[in-house]
Amino acid sequence: MLSQAIAVPPIDNAETVTLERLLTERHSCRAFRGEPVARPAIERILSLAQRSGSWCNAQPWQVIVTMGAETDRFRSLLSQHVLGDVKLPDIPFPREYRGAYLERRRECGFQLYESVGIARGDREASGRQALENFRLFGAPHVAIVTTEEALGTYGAVDCGAFVANFTLAARSLGVATIAQAAIAAYSPFVREFFSIPADRQVVCGISFGYEDQQHGANNFRTSRASLSEVVTWFGP
């Protein structure tokens, strides 16, 4: 009996072209306009991100979304808090950046500083730019993503998938985003501000809104490694 041929769609069909466009257009926005995103649009983004896969379908993410004056209150108090406190993330930050990872981190930093006119070695100016993280880059909203502590590393990995899909869903609606581990560096403050239970770990924040396209901080794009740098093939 002849086996039935399997129809293989072309690698550049309409769906992949759309996905590629969204992936290419998505970037970390570091300057937002002030106008808020309508709640139905935010709910649509969250509903799409909710389709993210997770281990055993645990769906460990829980999300707090700020609106209006509560965003400004969080922004103000967080900006004050970071000036007098030490970093204490729930999930340990990288022990070290080295090799290609250090090079990519530096490349991103140098591109940012150049885009906003900060000279290399100007620690005062770079410090001011770093504080923009805690002003949420002027965004009208921030989403705080937490995971169930008992699920450990893989709960955080699942939340990473949610964050990625949140940013792509937002891009599809013309909403800009930036995922911020910097916010998680001050997890005790975040937990107290939002009354987050002790059994939840702060993974990151996602500041979001409409991009200020005239701001220099949004005028660069980071590079991506080639497949040869990240993929090893086994087999014919």
C-alpha positions as CSV (number, residue, x, y, z in Angstrom):
1,M,0.0,0.0,0.0
2,L,1.3,3.4,-0.9
3,S,1.8,5.7,2.1
4,Q,-0.3,8.9,1.9
5,A,1.8,11.9,1.2
6,I,1.8,14.5,3.9
7,A,1.1,18.1,2.7
8,V,3.9,20.3,4.0
9,P,3.0,24.0,4.0
10,P,5.6,26.4,2.5
11,I,8.1,27.8,5.0
12,D,7.0,31.3,4.1
13,N,3.2,31.0,4.4
14,A,1.0,33.9,5.7
15,E,1.2,32.8,9.3
16,T,5.0,32.6,9.4
17,V,5.3,35.9,7.6
18,T,3.1,37.5,10.2
19,L,4.9,35.9,13.1
20,E,8.3,37.0,11.7
21,R,7.0,40.5,11.3
22,L,5.9,40.6,15.0
23,L,9.1,39.1,16.2
24,T,11.1,41.6,14.2
25,E,9.0,44.7,15.2
26,R,9.0,43.8,18.9
27,H,11.8,45.5,20.8
28,S,12.4,46.7,24.3
29,C,10.8,50.2,24.5
30,R,12.7,52.6,26.8
31,A,10.5,55.7,26.4
32,F,6.7,55.7,26.4
33,R,4.1,58.3,25.7
34,G,1.7,59.1,28.6
35,E,-1.7,58.0,27.2
36,P,-3.0,54.8,28.7
37,V,-3.9,51.6,26.8
38,A,-7.7,50.9,26.8
39,R,-8.6,48.1,29.2
40,P,-10.2,45.9,26.5
41,A,-6.9,46.0,24.6
42,I,-5.0,45.0,27.8
43,E,-7.4,42.2,28.4
44,R,-6.9,40.9,24.9
45,I,-3.2,40.9,25.3
46,L,-3.5,38.9,28.6
47,S,-6.0,36.5,27.0
48,L,-3.6,35.8,24.1
49,A,-0.6,35.4,26.5
50,Q,-2.7,33.0,28.6
51,R,-2.4,30.5,25.8
52,S,1.3,30.0,26.6
53,G,2.4,26.5,27.2
54,S,3.6,25.3,30.6
55,W,4.9,22.2,32.3
56,C,1.9,19.9,33.1
57,N,-0.3,22.9,32.2
58,A,0.5,24.4,35.6
59,Q,0.2,28.0,34.3
60,P,2.2,29.3,37.3
61,W,2.1,32.9,36.3
62,Q,-0.1,35.4,38.1
63,V,-0.2,39.0,36.9
64,I,-0.8,42.4,38.6
65,V,-1.6,45.2,36.1
66,T,-1.4,48.8,37.2
67,M,-3.7,51.6,35.9
68,G,-3.7,55.4,36.2
69,A,-2.7,56.9,39.5
70,E,-1.6,53.5,40.9
71,T,1.1,53.3,38.2
72,D,2.3,56.7,39.1
73,R,2.3,55.9,42.8
74,F,4.3,52.7,42.2
75,R,6.7,54.5,40.0
76,S,7.3,57.3,42.5
77,L,7.8,55.1,45.6
78,L,9.9,52.5,43.7
79,S,12.2,55.3,42.4
80,Q,12.7,56.6,45.9
81,H,13.2,53.1,47.4
82,V,16.0,52.0,45.1
83,L,18.2,54.9,46.1
84,G,18.5,53.6,49.6
85,D,18.2,49.8,49.5
86,V,20.2,46.8,48.3
87,K,19.1,44.4,45.5
88,L,17.3,41.3,46.9
89,P,15.6,39.4,44.0
90,D,13.5,36.4,44.8
91,I,15.2,34.5,41.9
92,P,19.0,34.8,41.9
93,F,20.4,37.1,39.2
94,P,23.1,35.8,36.9
95,R,26.3,35.0,38.8
96,E,28.5,36.2,35.9
97,Y,28.3,37.4,32.3
98,R,31.2,36.0,30.3
99,G,32.2,35.3,26.7
100,A,29.5,35.9,24.1
101,Y,27.0,36.8,26.8
102,L,29.2,39.6,28.2
103,E,29.8,40.9,24.6
104,R,26.1,41.0,23.9
105,R,25.3,42.7,27.1
106,R,27.9,45.4,26.4
107,E,26.8,45.8,22.9
108,C,23.2,46.5,24.1
109,G,24.5,49.0,26.7
110,F,26.8,50.9,24.3
111,Q,24.0,51.1,21.8
112,L,21.6,52.6,24.4
113,Y,24.1,55.1,25.7
114,E,25.0,56.2,22.2
115,S,21.4,56.6,21.3
116,V,20.8,59.0,24.2
117,G,24.1,60.8,24.0
118,I,25.9,59.3,27.0
119,A,29.7,59.1,26.5
120,R,31.5,55.9,27.4
121,G,32.8,56.2,31.0
122,D,30.2,58.8,32.1
123,R,29.0,56.9,35.1
124,E,26.9,59.7,36.4
125,A,24.9,59.9,33.2
126,S,24.7,56.1,32.8
127,G,23.4,56.0,36.4
128,R,20.7,58.4,35.6
129,Q,19.7,56.3,32.6
130,A,19.6,53.2,34.8
131,L,17.1,54.9,37.2
132,E,14.7,55.2,34.2
133,N,14.0,51.5,34.8
134,F,12.3,52.4,38.1
135,R,10.4,55.2,36.5
136,L,9.1,52.5,34.2
137,F,10.5,54.6,31.3
138,G,7.4,56.7,31.6
139,A,5.0,53.9,30.8
140,P,1.3,54.2,31.8
141,H,1.1,50.6,32.9
142,V,3.3,47.9,34.4
143,A,2.5,44.2,34.7
144,I,4.1,42.4,37.6
145,V,4.6,38.7,36.8
146,T,5.0,36.2,39.7
147,T,5.4,32.5,40.0
148,E,4.6,29.8,42.5
149,E,7.6,29.3,44.7
150,A,7.2,25.5,45.0
151,L,7.5,25.1,41.3
152,G,11.1,26.3,41.4
153,T,13.1,27.0,38.2
154,Y,10.6,25.6,35.8
155,G,7.8,27.7,37.2
156,A,10.0,30.7,36.3
157,V,10.8,29.2,32.8
158,D,7.0,28.9,32.2
159,C,6.6,32.5,33.2
160,G,9.3,33.4,30.6
161,A,7.0,31.9,27.9
162,F,4.1,34.0,29.2
163,V,6.3,37.1,29.1
164,A,7.4,36.4,25.5
165,N,3.8,35.9,24.3
166,F,2.6,39.0,26.2
167,T,5.1,41.1,24.4
168,L,4.2,39.6,21.0
169,A,0.5,40.0,21.6
170,A,1.0,43.6,22.6
171,R,3.0,44.2,19.5
172,S,0.1,42.9,17.4
173,L,-2.1,45.6,18.9
174,G,0.5,48.4,18.4
175,V,1.4,48.4,22.1
176,A,5.1,48.7,23.1
177,T,6.7,46.7,26.0
178,I,9.8,46.2,27.9
179,A,10.4,43.2,30.2
180,Q,12.3,44.4,33.3
181,A,14.3,42.1,35.6
182,A,15.4,45.4,37.3
183,I,12.0,45.6,39.1
184,A,12.4,42.1,40.4
185,A,15.8,43.2,42.0
186,Y,13.7,44.8,44.7
187,S,11.2,42.0,45.3
188,P,10.6,42.7,49.0
189,F,9.4,46.2,48.1
190,V,7.3,45.0,45.2
191,R,5.7,42.3,47.4
192,E,4.8,44.7,50.1
193,F,3.5,47.3,47.7
194,F,1.1,44.9,46.0
195,S,0.4,42.6,49.0
196,I,1.9,39.6,47.2
197,P,1.9,36.4,49.3
198,A,5.2,35.0,50.6
199,D,4.7,31.8,48.5
200,R,4.9,33.8,45.2
201,Q,8.2,34.9,43.7
202,V,8.5,38.1,41.6
203,V,9.8,37.1,38.1
204,C,9.9,40.5,36.4
205,G,7.8,43.5,35.5
206,I,6.6,44.4,32.0
207,S,6.2,48.1,31.4
208,F,3.9,48.8,28.5
209,G,2.1,51.6,26.6
210,Y,2.5,53.5,23.4
211,E,6.1,54.1,22.2
212,D,7.6,57.6,22.0
213,Q,9.1,57.1,18.6
214,Q,10.9,60.5,18.8
215,H,13.0,59.5,21.8
216,G,16.6,58.5,21.1
217,A,16.3,55.5,23.4
218,N,14.0,53.8,20.9
219,N,16.2,54.4,17.9
220,F,18.4,51.3,18.0
221,R,17.9,47.5,17.7
222,T,20.0,44.8,19.2
223,S,21.5,42.0,17.0
224,R,20.7,38.3,17.1
225,A,23.2,35.4,17.0
226,S,23.3,33.3,13.8
227,L,22.0,29.7,13.9
228,S,25.5,28.5,13.6
229,E,26.3,30.1,17.0
230,V,23.4,28.5,18.9
231,V,22.4,25.2,17.1
232,T,24.3,21.9,17.0
233,W,22.9,19.4,14.5
234,F,23.1,15.6,15.0
235,G,22.2,13.2,12.3
236,P,22.2,13.3,8.4
